[in-house]
């Protein structure tokens, strides 16, 4: 059992610009998927082959990257808050209001192969390790839990992390680092290998976190209408992205495939691209929803998916 013995409370600073710019952005609607209720989550698989999504009606569906339906996963009956396909494309998982996490075999689909129970409140987020051997989950009970995906039945979590003071809203896993954002205004970095916990205090509730591929930068979305880019090792602020509106909803953000841009939703019915290095807005894309909650960029480039409270998940392509 891991024990985090060291706590590093890091202060804010200003660093250098990040990756270089690229001009090709997927902004042209290519496919619109109708979902019952609002769209709460959608993301591409690690190789860009699949797109998984879920929403208020409890449905979890798997499409190919162009929007063709492949599977409707069964089991969830209440609002789905997060869903993901594992990095090996073997497993899919979803979580939400039912205080449980559902895991499916992507090849067989339909009924869940595992129900992971242990959270005492809504489960807000989940993320697989790079090899899919462990699934991390976070929830309104202010915990992050680690589940063994190699076991036929995961009766209890491998580890429960309790450092958060309020709901854990978002997770990102990269290598041996687990990054967790919380409504307590902090981003926590758990180094699973060394047992070191580092804390960055942002001052506003955190809605989304993500890392770049090299795990040298992390992006945090907060409910003060700001996205912030940080140096993951030093905790210094590299850049900020503004011009959107986000004060109430769990709006998603991410890097594009080449990390030249940041993509995020907004509470003004648009999705936005910013240049990663300069912080300058590159493009605002109209969606049609009042709130665009979901913004996901394909890791192979050429496509993005945005979804909102109108139940429409739109796949965009480059012109």
LINSULSUL-V509399 format. One record per residue. N is the residue number from 1. RES is the residue in one letter. D_CENTER is the distance of its C-alpha to the mean C-alpha in whole Angstrom. Layout:
BEGIN
((N,RES,D_CENTER) (N,RES,D_CENTER))
END
This chain:
BEGIN
((1,X,26) (2,X,24) (3,X,26) (4,X,24) (5,X,27) (6,X,27) (7,X,25) (8,X,24) (9,X,24) (10,X,23) (11,X,24) (12,X,23) (13,X,25) (14,X,25) (15,X,24) (16,X,25) (17,X,23) (18,X,21) (19,X,21) (20,X,23) (21,X,23) (22,X,23) (23,X,24) (24,X,23) (25,X,20) (26,X,19) (27,X,21) (28,X,23) (29,X,22) (30,X,23) (31,X,22) (32,X,21) (33,X,20) (34,X,21) (35,X,19) (36,X,21) (37,X,20) (38,X,17) (39,X,14) (40,X,11) (41,X,8) (42,X,9) (43,X,8) (44,X,10) (45,X,12) (46,X,12) (47,X,16) (48,X,15) (49,X,17) (50,X,15) (51,X,13) (52,X,12) (53,X,12) (54,X,13) (55,X,14) (56,X,17) (57,X,20) (58,X,18) (59,X,18) (60,X,16) (61,X,17) (62,X,17) (63,X,18) (64,X,19) (65,X,17) (66,X,20) (67,X,20) (68,X,22) (69,X,22) (70,X,22) (71,X,21) (72,X,21) (73,X,20) (74,X,22) (75,X,22) (76,X,19) (77,X,21) (78,X,20) (79,X,17) (80,X,13) (81,X,10) (82,X,8) (83,X,9) (84,X,9) (85,X,12) (86,X,13) (87,X,14) (88,X,17) (89,X,17) (90,X,19) (91,X,17) (92,X,14) (93,X,13) (94,X,12) (95,X,12) (96,X,14) (97,X,17) (98,X,19) (99,X,18) (100,X,18) (101,X,16) (102,X,17) (103,X,17) (104,X,19) (105,X,21) (106,X,20) (107,X,23) (108,X,25) (109,X,22) (110,X,24) (111,X,24) (112,X,22) (113,X,23) (114,X,21) (115,X,21) (116,X,19) (117,X,21) (118,X,21) (119,X,19) (120,X,21) (121,X,19) (122,X,16) (123,X,13) (124,X,10) (125,X,7) (126,X,8) (127,X,8) (128,X,11) (129,X,13) (130,X,15) (131,X,18) (132,X,16) (133,X,19) (134,X,16) (135,X,14) (136,X,12) (137,X,11) (138,X,12) (139,X,13) (140,X,16) (141,X,19) (142,X,17) (143,X,17) (144,X,15) (145,X,16) (146,X,17) (147,X,18) (148,X,20) (149,X,20) (150,X,23) (151,X,25) (152,X,26) (153,X,25) (154,X,23) (155,X,25) (156,X,24) (157,X,21) (158,X,22) (159,X,21) (160,X,20) (161,X,19) (162,X,20) (163,X,20) (164,X,18) (165,X,20) (166,X,18) (167,X,15) (168,X,12) (169,X,9) (170,X,6) (171,X,6) (172,X,7) (173,X,10) (174,X,12) (175,X,16) (176,X,17) (177,X,15) (178,X,12) (179,X,11) (180,X,10) (181,X,10) (182,X,13) (183,X,15) (184,X,18) (185,X,17) (186,X,16) (187,X,14) (188,X,15) (189,X,15) (190,X,17) (191,X,19) (192,X,20) (193,X,22) (194,X,24) (195,X,23) (196,X,23) (197,X,20) (198,X,20) (199,X,19) (200,X,18) (201,X,19) (202,X,18) (203,X,20) (204,X,18) (205,X,15) (206,X,12) (207,X,9) (208,X,6) (209,X,6) (210,X,7) (211,X,10) (212,X,13) (213,X,14) (214,X,17) (215,X,15) (216,X,17) (217,X,15) (218,X,12) (219,X,11) (220,X,10) (221,X,11) (222,X,13) (223,X,15) (224,X,18) (225,X,17) (226,X,16) (227,X,14) (228,X,15) (229,X,15) (230,X,17) (231,X,19) (232,X,17) (233,X,21) (234,X,23) (235,X,20) (236,X,22) (237,X,20) (238,X,21) (239,X,20) (240,X,19) (241,X,18) (242,X,19) (243,X,21) (244,X,19) (245,X,19) (246,X,16) (247,X,18) (248,X,17) (249,X,14) (250,X,10) (251,X,10) (252,X,7) (253,X,8) (254,X,8) (255,X,11) (256,X,13) (257,X,15) (258,X,18) (259,X,16) (260,X,18) (261,X,16) (262,X,13) (263,X,12) (264,X,11) (265,X,12) (266,X,15) (267,X,17) (268,X,20) (269,X,20) (270,X,18) (271,X,16) (272,X,17) (273,X,17) (274,X,18) (275,X,20) (276,X,18) (277,X,21) (278,X,23) (279,X,21) (280,X,23) (281,X,21) (282,X,22) (283,X,21) (284,X,21) (285,X,20) (286,X,22) (287,X,20) (288,X,22) (289,X,20) (290,X,21) (291,X,17) (292,X,14) (293,X,11) (294,X,9) (295,X,9) (296,X,9) (297,X,11) (298,X,13) (299,X,13) (300,X,17) (301,X,18) (302,X,19) (303,X,17) (304,X,14) (305,X,13) (306,X,13) (307,X,14) (308,X,15) (309,X,18) (310,X,20) (311,X,19) (312,X,19) (313,X,16) (314,X,18) (315,X,17) (316,X,19) (317,X,21) (318,X,23) (319,X,26))
END
